[in-house]
Structures are given as structure tokens and as C-alpha cells.
């Protein structure tokens, strides 16, 4: 059984949203690139976008310690650029785990993609 997740990247205003679909656990890699999440974030930073949000609505299991480590490593890739990793659509169980472990100080957690769009200066959608 392959241990992969997928990431879809979308430029939004001055930042990038990475939509994660799958599990973020020990040994899991991105299906297309074969890289862990933190390497994918470093690739986005290398391409010139240091404002990054990870949308976790497609997360299928609560991350294990390795998955949480990948989120911390992703944040570490942004620190030299003065940015904070934004987590959006965080499942309640994961949000509680992040708070319990004291990791909530590392991330900016928002509830909706609309909040990310505002933070990245994207034009609101016209309805």
C-alpha cells in the first residue's frame, strides 16, 4: 500500500494555498513529487512565495507525531522569511492536539479559506 497524499497548489493574492488530500503520517509523501510536506513547502518558498497556507479539509486521519513534525518543519521553512504558516480548515481533533502540545504558537490557524484570501490580499469573489 502506497503511503501518499496529494497537494494541489493555488496562487491566491500574494500567497499560495496548498490543499492537502490524504493522510499526514510517518512515511507519507506527496504522490507526484515523492517529497514530504516540508519539502513541498520549501519548493514553494524557492519559487518566490513565502506566504503559505495549508488547507487541511482533505485530511483523512489525525496526523501522528511525524505528521505534526512535518507541519513544524514547514513552519521552519518560512521563519527566515518572517512568515508564519497558516493552517485552514483544521479538523477539531487536530486543532485540540496542536493546542495541547503547545504548537498553536507556531501557526496561524484560521477557520475558512475566505480568511486566507483576506490575509493574502486576494480580491473577494463576486457573487
N, CA, C and O atoms as CSV, one atom per row, in Angstrom:
chain,resi,resn,atom,element,x,y,z
A,1,UNK,N,N,0.838,-1.184,0.000
A,1,UNK,CA,C,0.000,0.000,0.000
A,1,UNK,C,C,0.885,1.251,0.000
A,1,UNK,O,O,1.776,1.403,0.836
A,2,UNK,N,N,0.619,2.129,-0.946
A,2,UNK,CA,C,1.396,3.366,-1.010
A,2,UNK,C,C,0.967,4.317,0.092
A,2,UNK,O,O,-0.213,4.418,0.429
A,3,UNK,N,N,1.936,4.999,0.635
A,3,UNK,CA,C,1.672,5.960,1.699
A,3,UNK,C,C,1.860,7.354,1.124
A,3,UNK,O,O,2.919,7.967,1.254
A,4,UNK,N,N,0.802,7.835,0.485
A,4,UNK,CA,C,0.915,9.132,-0.174
A,4,UNK,C,C,-0.255,10.034,0.182
A,4,UNK,O,O,-1.302,9.590,0.652
A,5,UNK,N,N,-0.036,11.300,-0.060
A,5,UNK,CA,C,-1.077,12.315,-0.013
A,5,UNK,C,C,-0.898,13.145,-1.271
A,5,UNK,O,O,0.134,13.048,-1.935
A,6,UNK,N,N,-1.875,13.948,-1.602
A,6,UNK,CA,C,-1.723,14.842,-2.745
A,6,UNK,C,C,-1.784,16.281,-2.271
A,6,UNK,O,O,-2.441,16.598,-1.279
A,7,UNK,N,N,-1.093,17.142,-2.992
A,7,UNK,CA,C,-1.135,18.579,-2.759
A,7,UNK,C,C,-1.514,19.253,-4.059
A,7,UNK,O,O,-0.928,18.983,-5.108
A,8,UNK,N,N,-2.495,20.126,-3.984
A,8,UNK,CA,C,-2.841,20.968,-5.119
A,8,UNK,C,C,-2.485,22.388,-4.706
A,8,UNK,O,O,-2.883,22.853,-3.638
A,9,UNK,N,N,-1.745,23.059,-5.546
A,9,UNK,CA,C,-1.230,24.392,-5.239
A,9,UNK,C,C,-2.034,25.434,-5.992
A,9,UNK,O,O,-2.284,25.290,-7.189
A,10,UNK,N,N,-2.447,26.504,-5.277
A,10,UNK,CA,C,-3.183,27.592,-5.908
A,10,UNK,C,C,-2.628,28.929,-5.435
A,10,UNK,O,O,-2.514,29.178,-4.235
A,11,UNK,N,N,-2.285,29.783,-6.392
A,11,UNK,CA,C,-1.834,31.135,-6.077
A,11,UNK,C,C,-3.055,31.978,-5.736
A,11,UNK,O,O,-4.023,32.009,-6.495
A,12,UNK,N,N,-3.011,32.659,-4.599
A,12,UNK,CA,C,-4.124,33.496,-4.150
A,12,UNK,C,C,-3.543,34.814,-3.670
A,12,UNK,O,O,-2.855,34.852,-2.650
A,13,UNK,N,N,-3.807,35.894,-4.391
A,13,UNK,CA,C,-3.240,37.177,-3.998
A,13,UNK,C,C,-1.732,37.076,-3.926
A,13,UNK,O,O,-1.083,36.671,-4.890
A,14,UNK,N,N,-1.167,37.448,-2.770
A,14,UNK,CA,C,0.291,37.419,-2.608
A,14,UNK,C,C,0.802,36.108,-2.033
A,14,UNK,O,O,1.992,35.984,-1.745
A,15,UNK,N,N,-0.074,35.132,-1.862
A,15,UNK,CA,C,0.340,33.882,-1.229
A,15,UNK,C,C,-0.064,32.647,-2.009
A,15,UNK,O,O,-0.590,32.730,-3.119
A,16,UNK,N,N,0.193,31.508,-1.405
A,16,UNK,CA,C,-0.097,30.207,-2.007
A,16,UNK,C,C,-0.848,29.349,-0.999
A,16,UNK,O,O,-0.475,29.265,0.171
A,17,UNK,N,N,-1.912,28.715,-1.478
A,17,UNK,CA,C,-2.627,27.735,-0.659
A,17,UNK,C,C,-2.281,26.356,-1.186
A,17,UNK,O,O,-2.352,26.103,-2.389
A,18,UNK,N,N,-1.906,25.467,-0.280
A,18,UNK,CA,C,-1.673,24.064,-0.604
A,18,UNK,C,C,-2.838,23.264,-0.034
A,18,UNK,O,O,-3.058,23.249,1.177
A,19,UNK,N,N,-3.574,22.605,-0.907
A,19,UNK,CA,C,-4.713,21.786,-0.487
A,19,UNK,C,C,-4.222,20.357,-0.307
A,19,UNK,O,O,-3.863,19.692,-1.279
A,20,UNK,N,N,-4.206,19.890,0.923
A,20,UNK,CA,C,-3.731,18.546,1.224
A,20,UNK,C,C,-4.903,17.572,1.207
A,20,UNK,O,O,-5.951,17.835,1.796
A,21,UNK,N,N,-4.714,16.457,0.532
A,21,UNK,CA,C,-5.734,15.419,0.490
A,21,UNK,C,C,-5.064,14.088,0.822
A,21,UNK,O,O,-4.176,13.640,0.096
A,22,UNK,N,N,-5.486,13.460,1.912
A,22,UNK,CA,C,-4.896,12.195,2.328
A,22,UNK,C,C,-4.426,12.266,3.763
A,22,UNK,O,O,-4.869,13.119,4.533
A,23,UNK,N,N,-3.529,11.369,4.118
A,23,UNK,CA,C,-3.011,11.286,5.487
A,23,UNK,C,C,-1.648,11.954,5.581
A,23,UNK,O,O,-0.875,11.961,4.623
A,24,UNK,N,N,-1.370,12.510,6.739
A,24,UNK,CA,C,-0.077,13.129,7.024
A,24,UNK,C,C,0.506,12.364,8.200
A,24,UNK,O,O,0.336,12.733,9.362
A,25,UNK,N,N,1.207,11.273,7.853
A,25,UNK,CA,C,1.694,10.344,8.872
A,25,UNK,C,C,3.096,9.867,8.518
A,25,UNK,O,O,3.632,10.214,7.466
A,26,UNK,N,N,3.680,9.077,9.397
A,26,UNK,CA,C,5.019,8.548,9.210
A,26,UNK,C,C,5.160,7.896,7.834
A,26,UNK,O,O,4.380,7.015,7.472
A,27,UNK,N,N,6.151,8.335,7.082
A,27,UNK,CA,C,6.454,7.729,5.790
A,27,UNK,C,C,5.595,8.200,4.632
A,27,UNK,O,O,5.810,7.765,3.500
A,28,UNK,N,N,4.626,9.075,4.875
A,28,UNK,CA,C,3.771,9.546,3.789
A,28,UNK,C,C,4.484,10.645,2.999
A,28,UNK,O,O,5.118,11.538,3.560
A,29,UNK,N,N,4.353,10.543,1.673
A,29,UNK,CA,C,4.970,11.514,0.769
A,29,UNK,C,C,3.938,12.002,-0.236
A,29,UNK,O,O,2.899,11.374,-0.436
A,30,UNK,N,N,4.243,13.131,-0.863
A,30,UNK,CA,C,3.354,13.671,-1.879
A,30,UNK,C,C,3.396,12.756,-3.090
A,30,UNK,O,O,4.476,12.362,-3.532
A,31,UNK,N,N,2.238,12.413,-3.629
A,31,UNK,CA,C,2.128,11.391,-4.673
A,31,UNK,C,C,2.888,11.737,-5.953
A,31,UNK,O,O,3.468,10.846,-6.574
A,32,UNK,N,N,2.899,12.988,-6.357
A,32,UNK,CA,C,3.532,13.378,-7.618
A,32,UNK,C,C,5.038,13.593,-7.480
A,32,UNK,O,O,5.825,13.103,-8.290
A,33,UNK,N,N,5.426,14.339,-6.435
A,33,UNK,CA,C,6.838,14.707,-6.284
A,33,UNK,C,C,7.650,13.681,-5.492
A,33,UNK,O,O,8.872,13.618,-5.630
A,34,UNK,N,N,6.976,12.878,-4.664
A,34,UNK,CA,C,7.686,11.939,-3.799
A,34,UNK,C,C,8.345,12.611,-2.606
A,34,UNK,O,O,9.190,12.009,-1.943
A,35,UNK,N,N,7.966,13.852,-2.327
A,35,UNK,CA,C,8.569,14.610,-1.232
A,35,UNK,C,C,7.642,14.664,-0.025
A,35,UNK,O,O,6.423,14.565,-0.172
A,36,UNK,N,N,8.214,14.820,1.168
A,36,UNK,CA,C,7.374,15.075,2.335
A,36,UNK,C,C,6.799,16.494,2.261
A,36,UNK,O,O,7.246,17.308,1.453
A,37,UNK,N,N,5.823,16.780,3.095
A,37,UNK,CA,C,5.156,18.085,3.084
A,37,UNK,C,C,6.136,19.247,3.237
A,37,UNK,O,O,6.033,20.241,2.518
A,38,UNK,N,N,7.074,19.132,4.158
A,38,UNK,CA,C,8.003,20.239,4.402
A,38,UNK,C,C,8.838,20.557,3.165
A,38,UNK,O,O,9.134,21.723,2.906
A,39,UNK,N,N,9.221,19.538,2.399
A,39,UNK,CA,C,9.980,19.774,1.162
A,39,UNK,C,C,9.115,20.478,0.134
A,39,UNK,O,O,9.604,21.330,-0.608
A,40,UNK,N,N,7.834,20.133,0.080
A,40,UNK,CA,C,6.923,20.813,-0.841
A,40,UNK,C,C,6.798,22.294,-0.475
A,40,UNK,O,O,6.749,23.151,-1.357
A,41,UNK,N,N,6.748,22.589,0.812
A,41,UNK,CA,C,6.679,23.988,1.253
A,41,UNK,C,C,7.971,24.714,0.891
A,41,UNK,O,O,7.931,25.853,0.425
A,42,UNK,N,N,9.110,24.068,1.099
A,42,UNK,CA,C,10.393,24.699,0.724
A,42,UNK,C,C,10.440,24.975,-0.781
A,42,UNK,O,O,11.007,25.983,-1.202
A,43,UNK,N,N,9.857,24.098,-1.590
A,43,UNK,CA,C,9.816,24.310,-3.042
A,43,UNK,C,C,8.988,25.542,-3.393
A,43,UNK,O,O,9.357,26.315,-4.277
A,44,UNK,N,N,7.873,25.720,-2.700
A,44,UNK,CA,C,7.031,26.904,-2.937
A,44,UNK,C,C,7.797,28.163,-2.544
A,44,UNK,O,O,7.759,29.165,-3.259
A,45,UNK,N,N,8.490,28.110,-1.411
A,45,UNK,CA,C,9.294,29.264,-0.970
A,45,UNK,C,C,10.381,29.568,-2.003
A,45,UNK,O,O,10.616,30.730,-2.334
A,46,UNK,N,N,11.044,28.528,-2.512
A,46,UNK,CA,C,12.108,28.722,-3.513
A,46,UNK,C,C,11.563,29.336,-4.802
A,46,UNK,O,O,12.295,30.005,-5.531
A,47,UNK,N,N,10.286,29.108,-5.080
A,47,UNK,CA,C,9.691,29.690,-6.294
A,47,UNK,C,C,9.268,31.137,-6.083
A,47,UNK,O,O,8.792,31.785,-7.016
A,48,UNK,N,N,9.439,31.656,-4.851
A,48,UNK,CA,C,9.198,33.069,-4.616
A,48,UNK,C,C,7.985,33.408,-3.769
A,48,UNK,O,O,7.689,34.590,-3.589
A,49,UNK,N,N,7.272,32.423,-3.241
A,49,UNK,CA,C,6.099,32.700,-2.413
A,49,UNK,C,C,6.368,32.236,-0.992
A,49,UNK,O,O,6.467,31.037,-0.731
A,50,UNK,N,N,6.488,33.199,-0.064
A,50,UNK,CA,C,6.751,32.838,1.328
A,50,UNK,C,C,5.498,32.936,2.188
A,50,UNK,O,O,5.542,32.606,3.373
A,51,UNK,N,N,4.388,33.380,1.619
A,51,UNK,CA,C,3.117,33.378,2.338
A,51,UNK,C,C,2.387,32.104,1.932
A,51,UNK,O,O,1.947,31.968,0.791
A,52,UNK,N,N,2.263,31.174,2.875
A,52,UNK,CA,C,1.719,29.856,2.544
A,52,UNK,C,C,0.669,29.444,3.571
A,52,UNK,O,O,0.838,29.606,4.779
A,53,UNK,N,N,-0.418,28.906,3.036
A,53,UNK,CA,C,-1.452,28.304,3.876
A,53,UNK,C,C,-1.613,26.855,3.443
A,53,UNK,O,O,-1.503,26.534,2.259
A,54,UNK,N,N,-1.873,25.991,4.404
A,54,UNK,CA,C,-2.177,24.596,4.099
A,54,UNK,C,C,-3.622,24.348,4.501
A,54,UNK,O,O,-3.992,24.484,5.667
A,55,UNK,N,N,-4.429,23.982,3.516
A,55,UNK,CA,C,-5.843,23.688,3.740
A,55,UNK,C,C,-5.958,22.198,4.067
A,55,UNK,O,O,-5.616,21.341,3.252
A,56,UNK,N,N,-6.444,21.911,5.264
A,56,UNK,CA,C,-6.464,20.540,5.763
A,56,UNK,C,C,-7.846,19.892,5.678
A,56,UNK,O,O,-8.088,18.884,6.343
A,57,UNK,N,N,-8.757,20.446,4.875
A,57,UNK,CA,C,-10.096,19.854,4.807
A,57,UNK,C,C,-10.070,18.440,4.232
A,57,UNK,O,O,-10.989,17.662,4.489
A,58,UNK,N,N,-9.033,18.086,3.452
A,58,UNK,CA,C,-8.937,16.757,2.866
A,58,UNK,C,C,-8.157,15.760,3.705
A,58,UNK,O,O,-7.894,14.642,3.262
A,59,UNK,N,N,-7.787,16.160,4.914
A,59,UNK,CA,C,-7.040,15.272,5.808
A,59,UNK,C,C,-7.928,14.095,6.203
A,59,UNK,O,O,-9.044,14.297,6.680
A,60,UNK,N,N,-7.442,12.863,6.008
A,60,UNK,CA,C,-8.285,11.699,6.276
A,60,UNK,C,C,-8.064,11.071,7.647
A,60,UNK,O,O,-8.914,10.316,8.118
A,61,UNK,N,N,-6.954,11.363,8.290
A,61,UNK,CA,C,-6.675,10.862,9.640
A,61,UNK,C,C,-5.953,11.957,10.396
A,61,UNK,O,O,-5.306,12.815,9.795
A,62,UNK,N,N,-6.065,11.927,11.722
A,62,UNK,CA,C,-5.292,12.864,12.528
A,62,UNK,C,C,-3.811,12.516,12.354
A,62,UNK,O,O,-3.435,11.349,12.470
A,63,UNK,N,N,-2.971,13.512,12.076
A,63,UNK,CA,C,-1.541,13.224,11.898
A,63,UNK,C,C,-0.927,12.599,13.149
A,63,UNK,O,O,-1.322,12.901,14.275
A,64,UNK,N,N,0.048,11.722,12.922
A,64,UNK,CA,C,0.816,11.182,14.038
A,64,UNK,C,C,1.945,12.169,14.352
A,64,UNK,O,O,1.978,13.269,13.800
A,65,UNK,N,N,2.866,11.780,15.233
A,65,UNK,CA,C,3.944,12.698,15.623
A,65,UNK,C,C,4.799,13.093,14.422
A,65,UNK,O,O,5.291,14.220,14.364
A,66,UNK,N,N,4.984,12.187,13.468
A,66,UNK,CA,C,5.762,12.526,12.265
A,66,UNK,C,C,5.027,13.552,11.411
A,66,UNK,O,O,5.645,14.453,10.845
A,67,UNK,N,N,3.709,13.414,11.322
A,67,UNK,CA,C,2.904,14.374,10.568
A,67,UNK,C,C,2.952,15.757,11.204
A,67,UNK,O,O,3.078,16.768,10.514
A,68,UNK,N,N,2.848,15.785,12.538
A,68,UNK,CA,C,2.981,17.068,13.241
A,68,UNK,C,C,4.374,17.649,13.031
A,68,UNK,O,O,4.535,18.859,12.876
A,69,UNK,N,N,5.382,16.769,13.027
A,69,UNK,CA,C,6.753,17.221,12.769
A,69,UNK,C,C,6.892,17.844,11.393
A,69,UNK,O,O,7.641,18.805,11.219
A,70,UNK,N,N,6.175,17.304,10.411
A,70,UNK,CA,C,6.203,17.886,9.063
A,70,UNK,C,C,5.591,19.284,9.052
A,70,UNK,O,O,6.089,20.173,8.361
A,71,UNK,N,N,4.518,19.485,9.810
A,71,UNK,CA,C,3.925,20.824,9.910
A,71,UNK,C,C,4.903,21.802,10.562
A,71,UNK,O,O,5.038,22.943,10.120
A,72,UNK,N,N,5.584,21.344,11.620
A,72,UNK,CA,C,6.576,22.194,12.292
A,72,UNK,C,C,7.738,22.489,11.339
A,72,UNK,O,O,8.212,23.624,11.280
A,73,UNK,N,N,8.198,21.487,10.597
A,73,UNK,CA,C,9.292,21.706,9.634
A,73,UNK,C,C,8.861,22.666,8.529
A,73,UNK,O,O,9.662,23.473,8.058
A,74,UNK,N,N,7.601,22.580,8.116
A,74,UNK,CA,C,7.090,23.506,7.098
A,74,UNK,C,C,7.116,24.936,7.638
A,74,UNK,O,O,7.497,25.864,6.926
A,75,UNK,N,N,6.711,25.109,8.892
A,75,UNK,CA,C,6.772,26.439,9.513
A,75,UNK,C,C,8.220,26.924,9.581
A,75,UNK,O,O,8.494,28.100,9.341
A,76,UNK,N,N,9.136,26.032,9.904
A,76,UNK,CA,C,10.553,26.404,9.994
A,76,UNK,C,C,11.104,26.908,8.667
A,76,UNK,O,O,12.011,27.740,8.648
A,77,UNK,N,N,10.564,26.411,7.561
A,77,UNK,CA,C,10.999,26.878,6.239
A,77,UNK,C,C,10.569,28.315,5.990
A,77,UNK,O,O,11.186,29.018,5.189
A,78,UNK,N,N,9.518,28.757,6.668
A,78,UNK,CA,C,9.016,30.126,6.471
A,78,UNK,C,C,9.653,31.133,7.425
A,78,UNK,O,O,9.716,32.325,7.124
A,79,UNK,N,N,10.118,30.659,8.557
A,79,UNK,CA,C,10.648,31.553,9.589
A,79,UNK,C,C,11.719,32.516,9.072
A,79,UNK,O,O,11.656,33.701,9.399
A,80,UNK,N,N,12.714,32.060,8.270
A,80,UNK,CA,C,13.735,33.003,7.793
A,80,UNK,C,C,13.168,34.130,6.919
A,80,UNK,O,O,13.826,35.149,6.708
A,81,UNK,N,N,11.964,33.941,6.422
A,81,UNK,CA,C,11.322,34.946,5.567
A,81,UNK,C,C,10.340,35.806,6.356
A,81,UNK,O,O,9.620,36.621,5.779
A,82,UNK,N,N,10.309,35.625,7.677
A,82,UNK,CA,C,9.436,36.413,8.535
A,82,UNK,C,C,7.966,36.060,8.412
A,82,UNK,O,O,7.106,36.869,8.760
A,83,UNK,N,N,7.665,34.874,7.927
A,83,UNK,CA,C,6.270,34.457,7.728
A,83,UNK,C,C,5.897,33.341,8.690
A,83,UNK,O,O,6.759,32.658,9.244
A,84,UNK,N,N,4.602,33.174,8.874
A,84,UNK,CA,C,4.041,32.124,9.720
A,84,UNK,C,C,3.149,31.246,8.856
A,84,UNK,O,O,2.347,31.752,8.070
A,85,UNK,N,N,3.285,29.948,8.997
A,85,UNK,CA,C,2.444,29.021,8.263
A,85,UNK,C,C,0.998,29.159,8.737
A,85,UNK,O,O,0.719,29.153,9.936
A,86,UNK,N,N,0.097,29.283,7.782
A,86,UNK,CA,C,-1.326,29.390,8.093
A,86,UNK,C,C,-1.952,28.012,7.865
A,86,UNK,O,O,-1.762,27.394,6.818
A,87,UNK,N,N,-2.690,27.553,8.854
A,87,UNK,CA,C,-3.442,26.306,8.725
A,87,UNK,C,C,-4.915,26.670,8.653
A,87,UNK,O,O,-5.418,27.427,9.484
A,88,UNK,N,N,-5.603,26.128,7.658
A,88,UNK,CA,C,-7.021,26.449,7.450
A,88,UNK,C,C,-7.830,25.163,7.374
A,88,UNK,O,O,-7.334,24.120,6.947
A,89,UNK,N,N,-9.077,25.258,7.794
A,89,UNK,CA,C,-9.972,24.096,7.822
A,89,UNK,C,C,-9.362,22.946,8.624
A,89,UNK,O,O,-9.363,21.795,8.186
A,90,UNK,N,N,-8.842,23.280,9.801
A,90,UNK,CA,C,-8.197,22.294,10.662
A,90,UNK,C,C,-9.289,21.488,11.384
A,90,UNK,O,O,-10.137,22.065,12.065
A,91,UNK,N,N,-9.269,20.169,11.235
A,91,UNK,CA,C,-10.263,19.356,11.934
A,91,UNK,C,C,-10.184,19.574,13.448
A,91,UNK,O,O,-9.097,19.786,13.985
A,92,UNK,N,N,-11.327,19.523,14.139
A,92,UNK,CA,C,-11.345,19.801,15.585
A,92,UNK,C,C,-10.365,18.949,16.396
A,92,UNK,O,O,-9.710,19.465,17.302
A,93,UNK,N,N,-10.257,17.675,16.090
A,93,UNK,CA,C,-9.347,16.803,16.850
A,93,UNK,C,C,-7.895,17.254,16.686
A,93,UNK,O,O,-7.138,17.272,17.656
A,94,UNK,N,N,-7.507,17.615,15.467
A,94,UNK,CA,C,-6.144,18.096,15.221
A,94,UNK,C,C,-5.924,19.449,15.888
A,94,UNK,O,O,-4.860,19.697,16.455
A,95,UNK,N,N,-6.913,20.312,15.823
A,95,UNK,CA,C,-6.789,21.625,16.460
A,95,UNK,C,C,-6.566,21.455,17.958
A,95,UNK,O,O,-5.734,22.146,18.545
A,96,UNK,N,N,-7.302,20.545,18.574
A,96,UNK,CA,C,-7.117,20.270,20.003
A,96,UNK,C,C,-5.734,19.716,20.297
A,96,UNK,O,O,-5.104,20.102,21.281
A,97,UNK,N,N,-5.261,18.812,19.450
A,97,UNK,CA,C,-3.934,18.225,19.629
A,97,UNK,C,C,-2.843,19.291,19.505
A,97,UNK,O,O,-1.899,19.309,20.294
A,98,UNK,N,N,-2.971,20.163,18.533
A,98,UNK,CA,C,-1.991,21.254,18.354
A,98,UNK,C,C,-1.962,22.130,19.603
A,98,UNK,O,O,-0.889,22.512,20.071
A,99,UNK,N,N,-3.143,22.450,20.145
A,99,UNK,CA,C,-3.210,23.270,21.354
A,99,UNK,C,C,-2.631,22.562,22.561
A,99,UNK,O,O,-1.878,23.160,23.331
A,100,UNK,N,N,-2.975,21.293,22.736
A,100,UNK,CA,C,-2.487,20.513,23.875
A,100,UNK,C,C,-0.967,20.417,23.869
A,100,UNK,O,O,-0.331,20.470,24.922
A,101,UNK,N,N,-0.391,20.276,22.688
A,101,UNK,CA,C,1.062,20.135,22.581
A,101,UNK,C,C,1.785,21.485,22.598
A,101,UNK,O,O,3.015,21.528,22.556
A,102,UNK,N,N,1.028,22.587,22.659
A,102,UNK,CA,C,1.639,23.914,22.698
A,102,UNK,C,C,2.177,24.362,21.354
A,102,UNK,O,O,2.980,25.293,21.287
A,103,UNK,N,N,1.741,23.707,20.271
A,103,UNK,CA,C,2.222,24.066,18.939
A,103,UNK,C,C,1.427,25.211,18.319
A,103,UNK,O,O,1.796,25.726,17.263
A,104,UNK,N,N,0.337,25.611,18.971
A,104,UNK,CA,C,-0.507,26.660,18.409
A,104,UNK,C,C,0.219,27.999,18.302
A,104,UNK,O,O,-0.201,28.865,17.535
A,105,UNK,N,N,1.299,28.179,19.056
A,105,UNK,CA,C,2.067,29.420,18.964
A,105,UNK,C,C,2.896,29.478,17.675
A,105,UNK,O,O,3.351,30.550,17.275
A,106,UNK,N,N,3.092,28.324,17.027
A,106,UNK,CA,C,3.900,28.275,15.804
A,106,UNK,C,C,3.117,28.642,14.553
A,106,UNK,O,O,3.690,29.113,13.570
A,107,UNK,N,N,1.798,28.425,14.591
A,107,UNK,CA,C,0.979,28.567,13.402
A,107,UNK,C,C,-0.075,29.649,13.584
A,107,UNK,O,O,-0.418,30.029,14.703
A,108,UNK,N,N,-0.572,30.130,12.467
A,108,UNK,CA,C,-1.785,30.950,12.489
A,108,UNK,C,C,-2.894,30.031,11.996
A,108,UNK,O,O,-2.850,29.551,10.863
A,109,UNK,N,N,-3.872,29.789,12.832
A,109,UNK,CA,C,-4.965,28.891,12.480
A,109,UNK,C,C,-6.204,29.718,12.197
A,109,UNK,O,O,-6.643,30.512,13.029
A,110,UNK,N,N,-6.762,29.524,11.013
A,110,UNK,CA,C,-7.983,30.226,10.622
A,110,UNK,C,C,-9.034,29.195,10.228
A,110,UNK,O,O,-8.718,28.053,9.892
A,111,UNK,N,N,-10.288,29.627,10.276
A,111,UNK,CA,C,-11.390,28.697,10.049
A,111,UNK,C,C,-11.763,28.514,8.589
A,111,UNK,O,O,-12.195,27.432,8.191
A,112,UNK,N,N,-11.601,29.558,7.785
A,112,UNK,CA,C,-12.122,29.493,6.419
A,112,UNK,C,C,-11.095,29.949,5.386
A,112,UNK,O,O,-10.155,30.685,5.688
A,113,UNK,N,N,-11.308,29.491,4.173
A,113,UNK,CA,C,-10.473,29.918,3.057
A,113,UNK,C,C,-10.651,31.418,2.784
A,113,UNK,O,O,-9.719,32.077,2.323
A,114,UNK,N,N,-11.837,31.954,3.063
A,114,UNK,CA,C,-12.078,33.392,2.883
A,114,UNK,C,C,-11.130,34.206,3.760
A,114,UNK,O,O,-10.660,35.266,3.346
A,115,UNK,N,N,-10.844,33.716,4.974
A,115,UNK,CA,C,-9.898,34.408,5.854
A,115,UNK,C,C,-8.495,34.406,5.252
A,115,UNK,O,O,-7.779,35.404,5.337
A,116,UNK,N,N,-8.106,33.290,4.645
A,116,UNK,CA,C,-6.801,33.211,3.982
A,116,UNK,C,C,-6.754,34.201,2.825
A,116,UNK,O,O,-5.764,34.913,2.658
A,117,UNK,N,N,-7.810,34.250,2.029
A,117,UNK,CA,C,-7.856,35.184,0.904
A,117,UNK,C,C,-7.653,36.617,1.385
A,117,UNK,O,O,-6.935,37.388,0.749
A,118,UNK,N,N,-8.277,36.976,2.499
A,118,UNK,CA,C,-8.116,38.321,3.058
A,118,UNK,C,C,-6.675,38.551,3.501
A,118,UNK,O,O,-6.096,39.602,3.227
A,119,UNK,N,N,-6.098,37.565,4.186
A,119,UNK,CA,C,-4.702,37.700,4.646
A,119,UNK,C,C,-3.735,37.845,3.473
A,119,UNK,O,O,-2.727,38.543,3.584
A,120,UNK,N,N,-4.033,37.193,2.357
A,120,UNK,CA,C,-3.160,37.245,1.186
A,120,UNK,C,C,-3.536,38.379,0.236
A,120,UNK,O,O,-2.952,38.500,-0.842
A,121,UNK,N,N,-4.497,39.204,0.621
A,121,UNK,CA,C,-4.863,40.360,-0.205
A,121,UNK,C,C,-5.569,39.995,-1.496
A,121,UNK,O,O,-5.500,40.741,-2.473
A,122,UNK,N,N,-6.249,38.856,-1.514
A,122,UNK,CA,C,-6.965,38.435,-2.731
A,122,UNK,C,C,-8.280,39.193,-2.820
A,122,UNK,O,O,-8.886,39.536,-1.804
A,123,UNK,N,N,-8.704,39.444,-4.026
A,123,UNK,CA,C,-9.989,40.093,-4.257
A,123,UNK,C,C,-11.106,39.148,-3.822
A,123,UNK,O,O,-11.054,37.955,-4.122
A,124,UNK,N,N,-12.118,39.668,-3.118
A,124,UNK,CA,C,-13.229,38.797,-2.751
A,124,UNK,C,C,-13.990,38.318,-3.987
A,124,UNK,O,O,-14.086,39.024,-4.991
A,125,UNK,N,N,-14.517,37.125,-3.888
A,125,UNK,CA,C,-15.282,36.573,-5.007
A,125,UNK,C,C,-16.568,37.367,-5.197
A,125,UNK,O,O,-17.232,37.736,-4.228
A,126,UNK,N,N,-16.908,37.624,-6.447
A,126,UNK,CA,C,-18.147,38.343,-6.764
A,126,UNK,C,C,-19.254,37.318,-6.899
A,126,UNK,O,O,-19.132,36.336,-7.631
A,127,UNK,N,N,-20.345,37.568,-6.173
A,127,UNK,CA,C,-21.456,36.605,-6.245
A,127,UNK,C,C,-22.596,37.147,-7.053
A,127,UNK,O,O,-23.612,36.472,-7.218
